[in-house]
Amino acid sequence: MDFKSVDLSKYALVLEGGGMRGVFTAGVLDYFLDAKIEFPYAIGVSAGAGNVLNFMSKQRGRTKTMDIDYLEKYNYIGIGTLLRTGNIMDFGLLFDKFPNVIYPYDFPTYLNNPTKCEVVATDIETGEAVYIDDRTTLDRLNVVCQASCSLPFVCKITELDGKKFLDGGIADAIPFQRAFDQGYDKCVVILTRPLGYRKNPNGMKFPNFVYKKYPKLQEKLRRKNLEYNILMDKIEAMEKTGEIVVVRPVDVKGVDRLEKSPEKLTALYNHGYEVAKEMFG
């Protein structure tokens, strides 16, 4: 299919997470900004939440700067951060100092963007996905993004409006169905794994006492890999019928979820930009 002739203004944009592999998505979105490609609806999960919010504020290069340059400068991911803060990532930097002081988030542009934008988090009481479109204050938006990025086991639970949340990928890792439910019959889905990737179907194993107060969350976590693989089967099938346009890396350049190498991260970011340019340019 010749994607260069596709009118993307009628498509929903759906962003997977993937930790630091999200720099691939950042490259794709920076190409979209350069090419002035817009969407009527956008939704992001976990690392995809940060990406979608920077896309909404039209801050080209902001994700790249935060995920590569600032990671090297501030070293905000790792076991040391986990021991010091209780989170594998320094949430104080990511969701306070960065957006408010160090690299201010363009909240007015976000507010005025006509694109409907949702961020996905998992309600740990119900085990269900919650889709949040919030345009009240920057501080509140930062908490929404933090909720979507709060990885299980290595991050604290994030609270908002009396509810408790963890990473959106637990309940809805690739929310294309949410886009369909909002009335869009076609999607551009940006993935952070190559074609054919599947997770271990045996699921996530952890002791029963972990999250024992939240049995529905436990069930979701144990089924998470299986549900992901089912989603990928559906996506690849719909890709063949043209319902979904998939942008994915050919090679993740050795980048893992908590990657710190600026060289690897830059290579994956550049790969994302070039893949998008090849598909849509």
C-alpha positions as semicolon CSV with decimal commas, in nm:
position;residue;x (nm);y (nm);z (nm)
1;M;0,000;0,000;0,000
2;D;0,123;0,349;-0,084
3;F;0,094;0,532;0,248
4;K;0,214;0,855;0,090
5;S;-0,133;0,900;-0,061
6;V;-0,322;0,822;0,261
7;D;-0,517;1,108;0,421
8;L;-0,404;1,062;0,781
9;S;-0,634;1,339;0,902
10;K;-0,908;1,076;0,920
11;Y;-0,699;0,827;1,121
12;A;-0,662;0,782;1,495
13;L;-0,306;0,772;1,634
14;V;-0,226;0,493;1,881
15;L;0,106;0,477;2,069
16;E;0,246;0,170;2,244
17;G;0,477;0,201;2,546
18;G;0,803;0,010;2,577
19;G;1,018;0,213;2,813
20;M;1,324;0,362;2,648
21;R;1,228;0,197;2,319
22;G;0,982;0,487;2,307
23;V;1,258;0,691;2,142
24;F;1,160;0,510;1,822
25;T;0,812;0,660;1,858
26;A;0,970;0,998;1,931
27;G;1,150;0,983;1,597
28;V;0,828;0,897;1,415
29;L;0,637;1,179;1,582
30;D;0,910;1,434;1,513
31;Y;0,880;1,341;1,146
32;F;0,503;1,393;1,170
33;L;0,562;1,737;1,323
34;D;0,811;1,827;1,050
35;A;0,568;1,709;0,783
36;K;0,275;1,883;0,958
37;I;0,082;1,556;0,981
38;E;-0,202;1,578;1,233
39;F;-0,467;1,342;1,365
40;P;-0,816;1,400;1,503
41;Y;-0,757;1,161;1,794
42;A;-0,444;1,036;1,972
43;I;-0,393;0,795;2,259
44;G;-0,076;0,684;2,438
45;V;0,023;0,426;2,698
46;S;0,316;0,446;2,941
47;A;0,615;0,578;2,743
48;G;0,362;0,642;2,469
49;A;0,181;0,878;2,705
50;G;0,483;1,103;2,732
51;N;0,527;1,086;2,357
52;V;0,167;1,174;2,279
53;L;0,169;1,471;2,517
54;N;0,484;1,614;2,357
55;F;0,325;1,560;2,016
56;M;0,016;1,747;2,135
57;S;0,227;2,042;2,253
58;K;0,414;2,036;1,921
59;Q;0,750;2,042;2,099
60;R;0,966;1,879;1,839
61;G;1,267;1,705;1,993
62;R;1,143;1,732;2,351
63;T;1,111;1,356;2,404
64;K;1,451;1,300;2,241
65;T;1,613;1,558;2,467
66;M;1,456;1,416;2,782
67;D;1,515;1,049;2,695
68;I;1,870;1,083;2,563
69;D;2,043;1,408;2,661
70;Y;1,883;1,447;3,004
71;L;1,912;1,077;3,082
72;E;2,287;1,102;3,028
73;K;2,307;1,424;3,233
74;Y;2,075;1,337;3,523
75;N;2,097;0,954;3,525
76;Y;1,733;0,929;3,634
77;I;1,678;0,554;3,573
78;G;1,817;0,254;3,758
79;I;1,849;0,057;4,078
80;G;2,006;0,352;4,256
81;T;1,703;0,563;4,173
82;L;1,474;0,283;4,291
83;L;1,653;0,257;4,626
84;R;1,658;0,633;4,672
85;T;1,302;0,719;4,563
86;G;1,101;0,396;4,556
87;N;1,063;0,428;4,178
88;I;1,288;0,287;3,906
89;M;1,266;0,633;3,744
90;D;1,306;0,965;3,923
91;F;0,946;1,084;3,906
92;G;1,039;1,410;4,076
93;L;1,255;1,499;3,780
94;L;1,032;1,356;3,509
95;F;0,698;1,490;3,625
96;D;0,793;1,805;3,814
97;K;1,132;1,962;3,747
98;F;1,150;1,877;3,376
99;P;0,803;2,005;3,273
100;N;0,796;2,298;3,515
101;V;1,157;2,422;3,521
102;I;1,425;2,248;3,317
103;Y;1,240;2,198;2,986
104;P;0,900;2,364;3,034
105;Y;0,604;2,187;2,882
106;D;0,404;2,406;2,642
107;F;0,074;2,362;2,821
108;P;-0,110;2,642;2,632
109;T;-0,039;2,472;2,297
110;Y;-0,158;2,142;2,442
111;L;-0,477;2,309;2,568
112;N;-0,549;2,467;2,230
113;N;-0,473;2,160;2,021
114;P;-0,803;2,044;1,861
115;T;-0,690;1,681;1,863
116;K;-0,872;1,471;2,123
117;C;-0,601;1,313;2,337
118;E;-0,625;1,033;2,592
119;V;-0,371;0,874;2,824
120;V;-0,420;0,519;2,950
121;A;-0,370;0,408;3,312
122;T;-0,472;0,093;3,498
123;D;-0,710;0,121;3,795
124;I;-0,560;-0,133;4,034
125;E;-0,884;-0,183;4,225
126;T;-1,078;-0,292;3,915
127;G;-0,791;-0,410;3,698
128;E;-0,947;-0,215;3,411
129;A;-0,803;0,050;3,181
130;V;-0,898;0,411;3,244
131;Y;-0,879;0,659;2,956
132;I;-0,803;1,012;3,073
133;D;-0,841;1,332;2,872
134;D;-0,744;1,610;3,113
135;R;-0,690;1,976;3,025
136;T;-0,725;2,141;3,364
137;T;-0,373;2,216;3,496
138;L;-0,019;2,118;3,406
139;D;0,042;1,971;3,752
140;R;-0,260;1,746;3,713
141;L;-0,155;1,644;3,361
142;N;0,187;1,548;3,500
143;V;0,018;1,317;3,754
144;V;-0,192;1,161;3,477
145;C;0,121;1,089;3,275
146;Q;0,297;0,954;3,585
147;A;0,006;0,717;3,648
148;S;0,035;0,580;3,296
149;C;0,411;0,527;3,342
150;S;0,407;0,371;3,692
151;L;0,553;0,030;3,615
152;P;0,437;-0,257;3,838
153;F;0,680;-0,393;4,099
154;V;0,939;-0,115;4,049
155;C;0,725;0,199;4,090
156;K;0,496;0,326;4,359
157;I;0,123;0,336;4,302
158;T;0,009;0,677;4,174
159;E;-0,306;0,827;4,326
160;L;-0,545;1,066;4,152
161;D;-0,892;1,169;4,266
162;G;-0,891;0,901;4,535
163;K;-0,815;0,621;4,289
164;K;-0,497;0,419;4,258
165;F;-0,319;0,362;3,929
166;L;-0,032;0,175;3,771
167;D;0,102;0,150;3,416
168;G;-0,164;0,164;3,146
169;G;-0,001;-0,122;2,958
170;I;-0,119;-0,367;3,224
171;A;-0,481;-0,335;3,115
172;D;-0,454;-0,206;2,756
173;A;-0,109;-0,223;2,604
174;I;-0,207;-0,112;2,253
175;P;-0,541;0,070;2,274
176;F;-0,655;0,055;1,912
177;Q;-0,995;-0,079;2,022
178;R;-1,045;0,236;2,228
179;A;-0,988;0,439;1,912
180;F;-1,245;0,231;1,725
181;D;-1,488;0,276;2,013
182;Q;-1,446;0,653;1,976
183;G;-1,577;0,632;1,622
184;Y;-1,259;0,603;1,416
185;D;-1,252;0,313;1,172
186;K;-0,882;0,339;1,083
187;C;-0,570;0,379;1,298
188;V;-0,202;0,449;1,269
189;V;-0,041;0,233;1,538
190;I;0,319;0,299;1,638
191;L;0,478;-0,009;1,792
192;T;0,817;-0,037;1,959
193;R;0,893;-0,398;1,865
194;P;0,967;-0,551;1,522
195;L;0,718;-0,753;1,317
196;G;0,640;-1,092;1,470
197;Y;0,748;-1,008;1,826
198;R;0,557;-1,194;2,098
199;K;0,598;-1,214;2,475
200;N;0,639;-1,533;2,680
201;P;0,280;-1,665;2,692
202;N;0,333;-1,819;3,036
203;G;0,286;-1,473;3,178
204;M;0,438;-1,278;3,463
205;K;0,522;-1,482;3,772
206;F;0,531;-1,324;4,116
207;P;0,450;-1,431;4,474
208;N;0,086;-1,420;4,583
209;F;0,161;-1,166;4,855
210;V;0,260;-0,903;4,595
211;Y;-0,042;-0,676;4,540
212;K;-0,248;-0,919;4,750
213;K;-0,499;-0,641;4,829
214;Y;-0,567;-0,606;4,458
215;P;-0,668;-0,948;4,321
216;K;-0,801;-0,806;3,993
217;L;-0,466;-0,639;3,933
218;Q;-0,289;-0,968;4,006
219;E;-0,508;-1,142;3,750
220;K;-0,433;-0,876;3,489
221;L;-0,061;-0,899;3,553
222;R;-0,061;-1,277;3,518
223;R;-0,253;-1,256;3,189
224;K;-0,064;-0,954;3,060
225;N;0,168;-1,137;2,820
226;L;-0,109;-1,354;2,680
227;E;-0,332;-1,051;2,623
228;Y;-0,045;-0,869;2,453
229;N;0,006;-1,157;2,211
230;I;-0,366;-1,163;2,132
231;L;-0,353;-0,791;2,056
232;M;-0,054;-0,841;1,827
233;D;-0,235;-1,119;1,638
234;K;-0,529;-0,883;1,583
235;I;-0,308;-0,595;1,477
236;E;-0,120;-0,803;1,221
237;A;-0,449;-0,934;1,082
238;M;-0,601;-0,585;1,055
239;E;-0,279;-0,456;0,904
240;K;-0,336;-0,693;0,612
241;T;-0,690;-0,565;0,559
242;G;-0,583;-0,199;0,575
243;E;-0,781;-0,115;0,891
244;I;-0,458;-0,043;1,074
245;V;-0,139;0,117;0,945
246;V;0,153;-0,001;1,156
247;V;0,478;0,187;1,205
248;R;0,733;-0,039;1,372
249;P;1,110;-0,069;1,400
250;V;1,291;-0,310;1,175
251;D;1,558;-0,333;1,444
252;V;1,542;-0,199;1,802
253;K;1,919;-0,132;1,789
254;G;1,984;-0,330;2,107
255;V;1,772;-0,093;2,317
256;D;1,599;-0,248;2,619
257;R;1,330;-0,103;2,845
258;L;1,579;0,072;3,077
259;E;1,849;0,149;2,818
260;K;2,099;0,421;2,906
261;S;2,338;0,419;2,611
262;P;2,303;0,752;2,427
263;E;2,448;0,595;2,112
264;K;2,190;0,314;2,104
265;L;1,904;0,547;2,191
266;T;2,004;0,800;1,926
267;A;2,027;0,524;1,665
268;L;1,675;0,405;1,749
269;Y;1,538;0,761;1,744
270;N;1,694;0,819;1,401
271;H;1,554;0,486;1,285
272;G;1,204;0,597;1,385
273;Y;1,238;0,921;1,191
274;E;1,364;0,743;0,880
275;V;1,096;0,471;0,893
276;A;0,825;0,738;0,909
277;K;0,984;0,939;0,631
278;E;1,007;0,630;0,411
279;M;0,643;0,538;0,476
280;F;0,478;0,880;0,460
281;G;0,723;1,120;0,300
